[in-house]
Amino acid sequence: MLTTFQAVSKGYELLVSDKVASQTQTWLEVQQCTFDMETKQGYRRILITGIPNGALYRLQQKFPANDNNKSLYKAVARLRDALERRCWKDILQLTAQWPEALKKDSWCYLSIKEQQVICQLSAEPLENENQLIHGDCLQVMPTLDSSSVDLVLTDPPYLVNYTSRDGRSIINDDDDTWLMPAFQQMHRVLKNNSFCISFYGWNKVDRFMEAWKRAGFRPVGHFTFVKSYASSSRFTRSCHENAYLLVKGRPEKPTKPIRDALPWKYTGNTLHPTQKPVKILTQLIEAYSQPGEMVLDPFAGSASTAVAAWDTGRRYIAVEKDVNYHAIAQERLSRLGQPA
Ligand SMILES: C[S@@+](CC[C@H](N)C(=O)[O-])C[C@H]1O[C@@H](n2cnc3c(N)ncnc32)[C@H](O)[C@@H]1O
C-alpha cells in the first residue's frame, strides 16, 4: 500500500505498510513526536498527536499527502502553526483569502481544544500593528526602530511639479530637499539583506540614483510597467512607469524571479492623481517579502501599498502628509475592516 499522511481531527494520521513500520516508528521517535500505533491488516495506522516545532515540515516532506485533499491538509497544517503561536492576527491574515468551504472544512479537522483556542483568541482585542499615519515621513520614520521593516515599497513624488487635469497636485513634487533624508531613513529602518522598491520619475533619475546610493542602497533590478494608453504625449507617447529594485545588504535571490516588465492596469486615478494599481504592488510584495512581514510606504498617497500588503497577508506602516489624501486612504482602509 501507499504511505498516506493526512490531518485528522485529533492530529495527523499516517498509514504505512508493515514493512516500513519499524523504521517509521524510529524516525518519529527521533523527531520527538507523540504517537500511537495500531496494527491493521497489512498496514499500521499511526495517530500522531504531538509534533514539536519544525517537525511538521519534515513530516510533510517525508510523507507528502497523496490524495486530492492535499490543499486542505496544507491549510490545516498552516492554521495549526498559527494556532501554536497563539496569534489571532496571523490566523486572520492566513485565512483572509480562503474560500468559505476551505474555512469550514479546515475547522472540522481541528480538535475541540484547538477550536476553543480559536474562539478564545478571536474574543481578545486585536493588537493591530498596521498603521496609517498622518504626518511628514521625515518626522515619522525617525520614530521607527532600526531594522524593523522587511520591505520598503514606495512611490515618492517624482519632482516634476505635477498637477493633474482636474487640478490635483502633490506635496513636495517641486522640491527635492526631502529626497536624501527620506531614503537614509528608509535604509535605517529596513532590515539587512532586504529589498526597497521605489518608483521614480525617469527625467530625475540622476537625483534619485544619487540619493539611493548615498543612503546605502544598491540597485539590483529595474521594473517597467507597460500601459495600454498614453498618460501624456510630447516627444514620445508616455506608455510606461518605472521602479528600481534596491537592496540593503545581500538578500538571497528568489528561486523564481518575477518578470521585470509587467502590464499596468489603469486605476482611473479616482482616489489619487498618481494612484498605482494594487495588482502590480501585490506582485512586488509577494516577490520580495514573506507573509506576516512588515511593509513600509512613507509616501502612501491613497494607501495602495497598504491595501496590497493587507491583501497579501503582510503588515504595513503607511505615512501620508497631505490631509486630504490621508483621509481618502483612511476611508479606503476602513472598507477593508482596517482600523486606520
Ligand atoms: C506619488 S504619490 C503616491 C501615490 C500612491 N502610490 C497611491 O497609489 O495613491 C506621493 C505621495 O507622497 C505624499 N508626500 C509627499 N511628501 C511627503 C512627506 N514628506 N511625508 C509623507 N508623505 C508625503 C504626497 O502627498 C503624495 O500623496
The ligand as an ORCA input file, in Angstrom:
! r2SCAN-3c Opt
* xyz 0 1
  C       3.232     59.682     -5.898
  S       2.177     59.931     -4.564
  C       1.788     58.289     -4.015
  C       0.537     57.731     -4.638
  C       0.222     56.354     -4.135
  N       1.185     55.407     -4.651
  C      -1.178     55.895     -4.496
  O      -1.334     54.855     -5.185
  O      -2.125     56.538     -4.088
  C       3.240     60.533     -3.327
  C       2.554     60.923     -2.041
  O       3.541     61.305     -1.083
  C       2.975     62.338     -0.269
  N       4.092     63.042      0.384
  C       4.931     63.945     -0.148
  N       5.850     64.306      0.748
  C       5.605     63.601      1.880
  C       6.238     63.518      3.149
  N       7.320     64.239      3.458
  N       5.727     62.656      4.065
  C       4.640     61.898      3.773
  N       4.008     61.961      2.593
  C       4.472     62.782      1.646
  C       2.178     63.163     -1.225
  O       1.166     63.892     -0.561
  C       1.626     62.093     -2.180
  O       0.318     61.716     -1.800
*
